[in-house]
Amino acid sequence: MDTVAEKLAGTLRDIGIRYVFGIPGGPWIPYMEAMRTRGIEFVLVANEASAGIMADVCARITGVPGACHGTFGPGATNLSTGVGCAYLDRSPLLAFTSEQSEAMLKRTTQMNIDHQALFAPITKWTTRLTRDAVAETIGKAVQVAMTEVPGPVHIGVPTDLADITVPEETTPTTLDPHIPSPPDRAVLEKAGELFRKARRPLLAVGLTAARMKLNKELAEVVQRHMVPVVLTPMAKGMLLENHPCYAGVLFHALSDHVAKTYRDADCVIGIGYDPVEFNYEEWMPDVPLVHLDTSPADIDKGYHLACDVVGDLRQSLAYLANMAPVETAWDLDALAKNREVMFESLKPSPGSFGPRAALEVLREILPQDGIMTCDVGAHTHLIGQQWPTPAPGLQIMTNGWSSMGFGVPAAIGAKLCLPERAVACVSGDGGFLMMAGEMITARRLGLNVVFVILADNELSLIHVKQERRGYDHYGVGLFNGHLFASDHLFGVPVLTVTDVSEMREALRTAFSGDGPCIVEAVIDGTEYSELVARRNK
Ligand SMILES: Cc1ncc(C[n+]2csc(CCOP(=O)(O)OP(=O)(O)O)c2C)c(N)n1
């Protein structure tokens, strides 16, 4: 008969989980041993926040829930940053923490806080494992985590359970894909009617559509109706940037330029649009909204929600794709001109070495099926608009949780899941510093991830916002002298580059290695100020 630890590890393996990320405390040791003997890799990280983010990204890539662990108190609070990420970026995750035994749970004792209360607001479900329902609890947790809208579940593991033998359980622990129920036909027909009647309907495509990888289904809708499409940042890759209907990415660089198209819309059709990235009312003109998603629209009451189509998004898209082509007043030549002007402004000026030039070189070197993760900052806003993304999932960011420090662990998680792909991470210097310890993890695992650090010696996004208010540069400068001031960090090579040709050369070297490599791009960050944090209306 299995012990609780063995049952837990065996159940995770049956679900298809390959990695559990975390930092152990004493009570987790038997679980690690059970994982080792059952073929699950426990991946030690430098900080539990990374463990949550790595697990989140594994889930985004594989569709199988990610798994992570933190010990009591500080282990759990560190982990909560990664769990929050899975919550607001909508990723299925199993987060395990060691909890006190029943007898000690309410006592004053070292490292003891209430994990159930800690995780309640950032998970879909939080529970505590019992010896007689190990597989059942994990099975239910997987169901909850995978059901639309996906997200994390927390399972507290009492310290005194590991070695107890468990009764036989018959609960199947398979991974059943969850398909939301079909949308109501009458509501869908009403949506179609509103679409047909509009003179300038605009499609706004968001996170749900990207998560479900409905790019082909979207392409059919767009091909049939030929109306402009805006994407949220996390929906990058849903429509190619050179498509005649592509109108840009909301909220990111040159948002005032993208607004030139959407402000003329007389009806917005939200397709898998999750307001966690950007609320509708932040950018929408005051026109009727038709929302098609797996969950109901969330929009300010002052706006007109004309139709709320809740249910399987694939079916909703199929309905739109089968309608007769709508006749509209859009001028696609004007849209093309707009797009051209916008992309022209995102080209680096000759001889410059700012973030635009650095991204352009990286795009040139990174294969088309390569994955780029990024962090949070001014560079993210630029990536959102500038970075051509051939398919959903090839650019990975956090725009729901938006936590600095995301990029580095995200890249490590991506490379573990897709070792044959080229993987790069783009971080600002501030965000990189938060997770620099994970260089050791990447080195130990021998992962060829290229970490591009846009070193402009400040928290640029905050500085740009200071400037907008006419304030001084204050509290945003990061270092004196050079960021690395060395050709290695924790044994990982650092290639410092100061122009485009050095960067090209460094990237070639970095991608041809067999371990991680840091490319420190010493850039002039002043160009951010004319590109990011622009008006949305
Ligand atoms: C954990 C966390 N702390 C603070 C912020 C607020 N914030 C957003 S962007 C930013 C600056 C990021 O600076 P850097 O990493 O250097 O990137 P850059 O803006 O220069 O591209 C800050 C402080 C955040 N999003 N997440």
The ligand as an SDF file (V2000), in Angstrom:
LIG
                    3D

 26 27  0  0  0  0  0  0  0  0999 V2000
    6.4950   43.1880   -8.2850 C   0  0  0  0  0  0  0  0  0  0  0  0
    6.2600   44.5120   -8.9030 C   0  0  0  0  0  0  0  0  0  0  0  0
    6.7090   45.6350   -8.2990 N   0  0  0  0  0  0  0  0  0  0  0  0
    6.5070   46.8510   -8.8600 C   0  0  0  0  0  0  0  0  0  0  0  0
    5.8330   46.9650  -10.0450 C   0  0  0  0  0  0  0  0  0  0  0  0
    5.5550   48.3570  -10.6500 C   0  0  0  0  0  0  0  0  0  0  0  0
    6.3970   48.5210  -11.8730 N   0  0  0  0  0  0  0  0  0  0  0  0
    5.9130   48.2780  -13.0940 C   0  0  0  0  0  0  0  0  0  0  0  0
    7.0390   48.4850  -14.2900 S   0  0  0  0  0  0  0  0  0  0  0  0
    8.2090   48.9620  -13.1880 C   0  0  0  0  0  0  0  0  0  0  0  0
    9.5940   49.3370  -13.6510 C   0  0  0  0  0  0  0  0  0  0  0  0
   10.3300   48.1930  -14.2780 C   0  0  0  0  0  0  0  0  0  0  0  0
   11.6810   48.5670  -14.4860 O   0  0  0  0  0  0  0  0  0  0  0  0
   12.6440   47.6470  -15.3160 P   0  0  0  0  0  0  0  0  0  0  0  0
   12.5460   46.2400  -14.8850 O   0  0  0  0  0  0  0  0  0  0  0  0
   14.0150   48.2170  -15.2820 O   0  0  0  0  0  0  0  0  0  0  0  0
   12.0270   47.7010  -16.7770 O   0  0  0  0  0  0  0  0  0  0  0  0
   11.8680   48.9800  -17.7460 P   0  0  0  0  0  0  0  0  0  0  0  0
   10.6760   49.7510  -17.2980 O   0  0  0  0  0  0  0  0  0  0  0  0
   13.1350   49.7580  -17.6170 O   0  0  0  0  0  0  0  0  0  0  0  0
   11.6730   48.3950  -19.0990 O   0  0  0  0  0  0  0  0  0  0  0  0
    7.6970   48.9440  -11.8870 C   0  0  0  0  0  0  0  0  0  0  0  0
    8.4780   49.3150  -10.6870 C   0  0  0  0  0  0  0  0  0  0  0  0
    5.3670   45.7640  -10.6310 C   0  0  0  0  0  0  0  0  0  0  0  0
    4.6780   45.7520  -11.7650 N   0  0  0  0  0  0  0  0  0  0  0  0
    5.6360   44.5680  -10.0710 N   0  0  0  0  0  0  0  0  0  0  0  0
  1  2  1  0
  2  3  1  0
  2 26  2  0
  3  4  2  0
  4  5  1  0
  5  6  1  0
  5 24  2  0
  6  7  1  0
  7  8  2  0
  7 22  1  0
  8  9  1  0
  9 10  1  0
 10 11  1  0
 10 22  2  0
 11 12  1  0
 12 13  1  0
 13 14  1  0
 14 15  2  0
 14 16  1  0
 14 17  1  0
 17 18  1  0
 18 19  2  0
 18 20  1  0
 18 21  1  0
 22 23  1  0
 24 25  1  0
 24 26  1  0
M  CHG  1   7   1
M  END
$$$$
